[in-house]
Amino acid sequence: MANDHVELTILQTNDIHGHVKSTSHWGTDHTHGMARLSSIIKNRRQVDTDLLLLDTGDMLKGSPLSYHYAKYNDHMPNPMISIMNHLEYDCAAIGEYDFDYGLPFLSRAIGRSFFPWLAANIVHKTTKEPYFGFPYTVKIIKGVKVAILGVSATRKIGEHPFILKDILIEDAYVSAKRWVGFIHETESPDLVIVNYHGGFNKKDARSIDQGDEICSIDGIDILLTARDHAKISEMKHGKFVMQTGGYGIELGEVRVTLSRFGSSYKVESINGLFHAANEAEPDEEIEKLVHFQQLETLNWSLREKVSQHFKHSASDDPVINDWLKKLRLEDYIDFF
């Protein structure tokens, strides 16, 4: 039969940190940003219309555009959510920095999304139910039943926002192990993907990376990771692990080959590759979506004495403050 062998495509973005257009002054010197990744995503969709598109967290914070939007324009459409909706993401994980503009900001962003944000271990501190409603989602792609579980990095005990208002962030490994077992018992999937905003970095940080521990959980086929900003495309402990370098420097792609096994499918092979942003031209549709918000950001950042806004507010982002002090008009030449 024609569908005895099936090939699935999974595309991943992670740690975009609000980057849309490629600039020389922000985060990386590499060509990057969602405008260029969008061109690649659309090209890949022409080859495989049934591909899955996932984000692994930290999409919403980390650029002048995202900062200005959160501080002054949150009543308007979120530029990063507008891009994700336009590209028809299938789901996203919640990153630690996605919380940094506050829970109301994050809740509005999720509410404006046309796709689920999966967060099995971000729960209501009293009921222990997933706070944002979706621990996992199931997709039927080319007859293959794909389960995608979302998990976020564990915060250190006692460190904000390990408990944030009504939210408790549970241990990522414990939560993933429990939910993977539940998924297999109730869904009988052919392929299990864990979309984990966490990595393998053991250095001291406000969150704990448990990638190695999660790789030890039986029943996982693919582990999408983040936080390290490291290019990973390899097998670890029998699981295929993918992560891109962040900021939209490249798009991750996982290719899965499955064969029919009775009434279900069995994984035959999993391979990964990267598509560099510098291989594509920016997508004009994406640029138009955020053009006026980027223009407002530019005008705000170049306004006379704008840096004084930060001098008396220790709560504002020190990275943005440092950027404003060093800002040069020529840094924006390729921004518009």
GIWOTA-V432348 format. One record per residue. N is the residue number from 0. RES is the residue in one small letter. PSI is psi in degrees with one decimal (* if undefined). Layout:
n->N res->RES psi->PSI
n->N res->RES psi->PSI
This chain:
n->0 res->m psi->154.5
n->1 res->a psi->-30.9
n->2 res->n psi->22.2
n->3 res->d psi->-28.3
n->4 res->h psi->131.2
n->5 res->v psi->139.0
n->6 res->e psi->124.9
n->7 res->l psi->147.1
n->8 res->t psi->128.5
n->9 res->i psi->123.5
n->10 res->l psi->139.9
n->11 res->q psi->134.9
n->12 res->t psi->150.9
n->13 res->n psi->147.7
n->14 res->d psi->44.0
n->15 res->i psi->-34.3
n->16 res->h psi->44.0
n->17 res->g psi->11.1
n->18 res->h psi->121.0
n->19 res->v psi->-57.6
n->20 res->k psi->152.3
n->21 res->s psi->121.2
n->22 res->t psi->156.0
n->23 res->s psi->-7.4
n->24 res->h psi->1.8
n->25 res->w psi->106.2
n->26 res->g psi->-40.4
n->27 res->t psi->150.4
n->28 res->d psi->-4.4
n->29 res->h psi->151.3
n->30 res->t psi->131.7
n->31 res->h psi->-179.3
n->32 res->g psi->155.8
n->33 res->m psi->-25.9
n->34 res->a psi->-41.6
n->35 res->r psi->-39.6
n->36 res->l psi->-32.6
n->37 res->s psi->-41.7
n->38 res->s psi->-40.4
n->39 res->i psi->-43.7
n->40 res->i psi->-45.0
n->41 res->k psi->-36.5
n->42 res->n psi->-40.3
n->43 res->r psi->-33.5
n->44 res->r psi->-27.3
n->45 res->q psi->-29.5
n->46 res->v psi->-41.2
n->47 res->d psi->99.4
n->48 res->t psi->-16.3
n->49 res->d psi->17.6
n->50 res->l psi->159.9
n->51 res->l psi->139.2
n->52 res->l psi->117.4
n->53 res->l psi->145.9
n->54 res->d psi->141.5
n->55 res->t psi->28.4
n->56 res->g psi->164.0
n->57 res->d psi->46.1
n->58 res->m psi->-29.4
n->59 res->l psi->-15.0
n->60 res->k psi->140.2
n->61 res->g psi->8.2
n->62 res->s psi->164.5
n->63 res->p psi->-39.7
n->64 res->l psi->-50.1
n->65 res->s psi->-34.5
n->66 res->y psi->-49.5
n->67 res->h psi->-41.4
n->68 res->y psi->-48.2
n->69 res->a psi->-36.9
n->70 res->k psi->-31.7
n->71 res->y psi->-19.8
n->72 res->n psi->23.4
n->73 res->d psi->-11.0
n->74 res->h psi->-12.7
n->75 res->m psi->168.9
n->76 res->p psi->137.2
n->77 res->n psi->122.7
n->78 res->p psi->-37.0
n->79 res->m psi->-36.0
n->80 res->i psi->-38.0
n->81 res->s psi->-41.3
n->82 res->i psi->-45.9
n->83 res->m psi->-39.4
n->84 res->n psi->-42.4
n->85 res->h psi->-38.9
n->86 res->l psi->-3.9
n->87 res->e psi->55.5
n->88 res->y psi->146.3
n->89 res->d psi->-33.0
n->90 res->c psi->169.9
n->91 res->a psi->153.2
n->92 res->a psi->160.2
n->93 res->i psi->124.0
n->94 res->g psi->163.0
n->95 res->e psi->-37.7
n->96 res->y psi->-15.8
n->97 res->d psi->-18.0
n->98 res->f psi->-15.1
n->99 res->d psi->-17.5
n->100 res->y psi->9.3
n->101 res->g psi->154.0
n->102 res->l psi->-40.0
n->103 res->p psi->-40.3
n->104 res->f psi->-49.0
n->105 res->l psi->-41.1
n->106 res->s psi->-39.3
n->107 res->r psi->-41.3
n->108 res->a psi->-44.8
n->109 res->i psi->-39.9
n->110 res->g psi->-24.8
n->111 res->r psi->2.0
n->112 res->s psi->143.3
n->113 res->f psi->15.1
n->114 res->f psi->159.1
n->115 res->p psi->145.3
n->116 res->w psi->119.1
n->117 res->l psi->125.3
n->118 res->a psi->79.3
n->119 res->a psi->-32.9
n->120 res->n psi->7.7
n->121 res->i psi->101.6
n->122 res->v psi->164.1
n->123 res->h psi->131.3
n->124 res->k psi->-19.4
n->125 res->t psi->-52.1
n->126 res->t psi->-21.1
n->127 res->k psi->14.9
n->128 res->e psi->146.8
n->129 res->p psi->125.2
n->130 res->y psi->-38.7
n->131 res->f psi->9.1
n->132 res->g psi->-24.8
n->133 res->f psi->103.2
n->134 res->p psi->-34.2
n->135 res->y psi->166.6
n->136 res->t psi->156.5
n->137 res->v psi->132.0
n->138 res->k psi->139.0
n->139 res->i psi->108.4
n->140 res->i psi->115.5
n->141 res->k psi->34.8
n->142 res->g psi->-6.6
n->143 res->v psi->132.4
n->144 res->k psi->112.9
n->145 res->v psi->124.0
n->146 res->a psi->132.9
n->147 res->i psi->119.0
n->148 res->l psi->134.4
n->149 res->g psi->131.7
n->150 res->v psi->143.7
n->151 res->s psi->154.4
n->152 res->a psi->140.1
n->153 res->t psi->130.6
n->154 res->r psi->150.0
n->155 res->k psi->142.7
n->156 res->i psi->130.5
n->157 res->g psi->-0.9
n->158 res->e psi->128.0
n->159 res->h psi->135.6
n->160 res->p psi->60.2
n->161 res->f psi->-43.0
n->162 res->i psi->119.2
n->163 res->l psi->103.8
n->164 res->k psi->-111.8
n->165 res->d psi->5.8
n->166 res->i psi->137.6
n->167 res->l psi->130.5
n->168 res->i psi->108.6
n->169 res->e psi->167.3
n->170 res->d psi->126.7
n->171 res->a psi->-41.7
n->172 res->y psi->-47.9
n->173 res->v psi->-44.6
n->174 res->s psi->-45.0
n->175 res->a psi->-42.5
n->176 res->k psi->-43.4
n->177 res->r psi->-45.5
n->178 res->w psi->-33.8
n->179 res->v psi->-42.4
n->180 res->g psi->-42.7
n->181 res->f psi->-42.7
n->182 res->i psi->-44.2
n->183 res->h psi->-36.4
n->184 res->e psi->-35.7
n->185 res->t psi->-25.8
n->186 res->e psi->-24.4
n->187 res->s psi->59.8
n->188 res->p psi->158.0
n->189 res->d psi->-26.8
n->190 res->l psi->132.8
n->191 res->v psi->123.5
n->192 res->i psi->129.7
n->193 res->v psi->118.4
n->194 res->n psi->94.8
n->195 res->y psi->114.6
n->196 res->h psi->83.5
n->197 res->g psi->169.0
n->198 res->g psi->-138.9
n->199 res->f psi->8.1
n->200 res->n psi->120.2
n->201 res->k psi->5.4
n->202 res->k psi->158.8
n->203 res->d psi->131.0
n->204 res->a psi->173.3
n->205 res->r psi->-12.9
n->206 res->s psi->158.3
n->207 res->i psi->128.1
n->208 res->d psi->123.6
n->209 res->q psi->30.9
n->210 res->g psi->-43.1
n->211 res->d psi->-42.4
n->212 res->e psi->-42.6
n->213 res->i psi->-32.9
n->214 res->c psi->-21.3
n->215 res->s psi->-7.5
n->216 res->i psi->126.5
n->217 res->d psi->145.3
n->218 res->g psi->1.7
n->219 res->i psi->133.7
n->220 res->d psi->-42.5
n->221 res->i psi->133.2
n->222 res->l psi->109.1
n->223 res->l psi->128.6
n->224 res->t psi->175.0
n->225 res->a psi->-164.1
n->226 res->r psi->-41.4
n->227 res->d psi->-19.7
n->228 res->h psi->44.3
n->229 res->a psi->141.0
n->230 res->k psi->114.4
n->231 res->i psi->129.1
n->232 res->s psi->85.2
n->233 res->e psi->167.5
n->234 res->m psi->133.1
n->235 res->k psi->118.6
n->236 res->h psi->37.3
n->237 res->g psi->3.4
n->238 res->k psi->143.0
n->239 res->f psi->126.3
n->240 res->v psi->133.2
n->241 res->m psi->140.0
n->242 res->q psi->141.8
n->243 res->t psi->173.5
n->244 res->g psi->-1.6
n->245 res->g psi->172.2
n->246 res->y psi->7.6
n->247 res->g psi->27.5
n->248 res->i psi->-33.8
n->249 res->e psi->165.0
n->250 res->l psi->132.4
n->251 res->g psi->141.2
n->252 res->e psi->130.1
n->253 res->v psi->129.2
n->254 res->r psi->124.9
n->255 res->v psi->129.5
n->256 res->t psi->128.9
n->257 res->l psi->153.3
n->258 res->s psi->150.2
n->259 res->r psi->136.2
n->260 res->f psi->89.6
n->261 res->g psi->-123.3
n->262 res->s psi->3.4
n->263 res->s psi->-166.7
n->264 res->y psi->151.4
n->265 res->k psi->135.3
n->266 res->v psi->127.1
n->267 res->e psi->-43.9
n->268 res->s psi->151.7
n->269 res->i psi->128.9
n->270 res->n psi->155.2
n->271 res->g psi->155.0
n->272 res->l psi->167.9
n->273 res->f psi->144.8
n->274 res->h psi->111.2
n->275 res->a psi->140.0
n->276 res->a psi->-30.9
n->277 res->n psi->-1.9
n->278 res->e psi->-4.8
n->279 res->a psi->153.9
n->280 res->e psi->152.3
n->281 res->p psi->143.5
n->282 res->d psi->116.8
n->283 res->e psi->-31.1
n->284 res->e psi->-39.5
n->285 res->i psi->-41.8
n->286 res->e psi->-39.0
n->287 res->k psi->-34.2
n->288 res->l psi->-35.8
n->289 res->v psi->9.1
n->290 res->h psi->-50.1
n->291 res->f psi->-32.1
n->292 res->q psi->-35.3
n->293 res->q psi->-36.4
n->294 res->l psi->-42.5
n->295 res->e psi->-39.9
n->296 res->t psi->-43.5
n->297 res->l psi->-47.2
n->298 res->n psi->-41.6
n->299 res->w psi->-46.0
n->300 res->s psi->-27.1
n->301 res->l psi->-0.8
n->302 res->r psi->141.4
n->303 res->e psi->132.4
n->304 res->k psi->19.1
n->305 res->v psi->-30.8
n->306 res->s psi->-21.0
n->307 res->q psi->-23.0
n->308 res->h psi->-25.6
n->309 res->f psi->-20.6
n->310 res->k psi->-31.4
n->311 res->h psi->18.4
n->312 res->s psi->95.2
n->313 res->a psi->-17.2
n->314 res->s psi->-14.8
n->315 res->d psi->161.3
n->316 res->d psi->116.7
n->317 res->p psi->-27.7
n->318 res->v psi->-42.8
n->319 res->i psi->-41.2
n->320 res->n psi->-46.3
n->321 res->d psi->-40.0
n->322 res->w psi->-42.8
n->323 res->l psi->-37.6
n->324 res->k psi->-31.9
n->325 res->k psi->1.7
n->326 res->l psi->134.8
n->327 res->r psi->143.3
n->328 res->l psi->-38.0
n->329 res->e psi->-18.5
n->330 res->d psi->-19.7
n->331 res->y psi->3.4
n->332 res->i psi->-41.2
n->333 res->d psi->9.4
n->334 res->f psi->-20.7
n->335 res->f psi->*
